[in-house]
Amino acid sequence: MNATERKPSLRNRLLRHVLIPLAVTWLLGSALVVGIASYFTQQAFDRSLLDDAYLVASHVRRTADDAGSLDLSLSAQEMSTVLFDQSESLYFAVLSPTGNLLAGHAGLRPAQFGEAVKPQFAAMEYQGRVLRTVTIHRQQPGDFYVVMAQTTASRDRLLQRLLTFSIVPQLLLLVLLAAWLQRAIEDDLTPLAALEKAVGQRDARELTPVPVTATTRDVQRLGQAINALLGRIAYSVQAQREFSGNVAHELRTPLAGIRALADYGLRQNDPQVWREQLQGIAQSQERASHLVDQLLALALADEAKQTLENTPVALDVLVGEAVLRFLPRADAAGVDLGAKGIDHAMVVQGNAALIEGILNNLIDNALRYGHSESGDSHITVSVEHSYPRVTLSVTDNGVGVPAEKLQQISQRWVQGAAGEALKAGMGLGLAIVGTYAKLLGARVDLKPVQPQGFCVSVVFEKPPQS
């Protein structure tokens, strides 16, 4: 299985992105509903349980004997009638402040005895059953506690039914929604699959537009982008064919002349004739080479005109990356390489690859030829904004370039004094910078730095609004 087959399909990814958050939301919503339902259900049962506790407390009386102790005025049969519940078991206990049982079921005791004003609800285990209890404290006709307890089977069944009737329908709706989403996503992705098939079956030589049947704007734009790309490729292929045809046609005459001169010279025995024929061959070769250079220049200019796209570029980011990229080399050479003016965002209209090429050539030239003859060597890459211009400059404190040679130094194959002394490079760096700057619509300025050094600036006009 290759890397493409291991990646998930767009349909499955869309389903996951939709269904997983939906399922999580459903679970959280269901948990919230169950929690709220449980709270209010318990409130209702607790209220009923509290009413029973107050009912029992209202039948506590003082005895007529001299002790004046407390007693429950209801008989066991009356208590069974008053506290009757067809689905739950009720238990009660009337206790003195010391915990002595005055009436009811033994073993029912509050968690603690105290002067509690509010009823105290709690859960306890009694005779192997879990009960919900409430404890109230009364001081009339005497000081006593009433503990009322009830089993929770009805409440549990009610919550289970609520959970079933609320979650199961939602789960069914979620399944139906997943099926509907799967079908809808498949329908929406069908034009994309058709476009993929049409492009995949294309022959390399077929550059006509691909038919696009789109139900969404995104697929329509993708089809238009592919067709636009095919159009640009077709234009480039046509330009290459025209270039090849021009080369074949234009070179045929000088090459035929060279062959004729060579054949004539081979048939002669006079060295003077050989010399004349060799001079003619050299002249024909020079004309052919000049013609090839012209054709290549035309082709490259046409290619740059057709393919270059200027977009907003973060100049501060590119400068920072370039300085970091050359920092190890600068450290190894003992050069202090730094950047200035990149603390704030600086956006220009250009091409990131060409600007990187400018930075690479300028910093490389500075590291090669910008060493100071006395003291430490410094190279500073700076960005300055003076509306509406943004200036990118690379400055060193090397030997510099004489003012009379500034015009020549930017030409191809021309080097400064430092380059000639070091016998390094080919004199193409500043020429490439000038070419790239021209394609970007920028200007290159060269100037010496006092007391010594050299500065190359690239000025970008009219930066985009950032």
Secondary structure, DSSP 8 states (H G I E B T S, - for coil): --HHHHS--HHHHHHHHHHHHHHHHHHHHHHHHHHHHHHHHHHHHHHHHHHHHHHHHHTEEE-SSTT--EEE-S-HHHHHHHT--SSS-EEEEEE-TT--EEEE-TT---S--S---S-EEEEEEETTEEEEEEEEEE-SSSSEEEEEEEE-HHHHHHHHHHHHHHHHHHHHHHHHHHHHHHHHHHHHHHHHHHHHHHHHT--TT--S------SSHHHHHHHHHHHHHHHHHHHHHHHHHHHHHHHHHHHHHHHHHHHHHHHHHHT---HHHHHHHHHHHHHHHHHHHHHHHHHHHHHHHHHHHHH---EEEEHHHHHHHHHHHHHHHHHHHTEEEEEES-SS--EEEE-HHHHHHHHHHHHHHHHHH---SSS-EEEEEEEEEETTEEEEEEEE-SS---GGGHHHHTSTT---HHHHHHT-S-S-HHHHHHHHHHHHT-EEEEEE-SSS-EEEEEEEES----
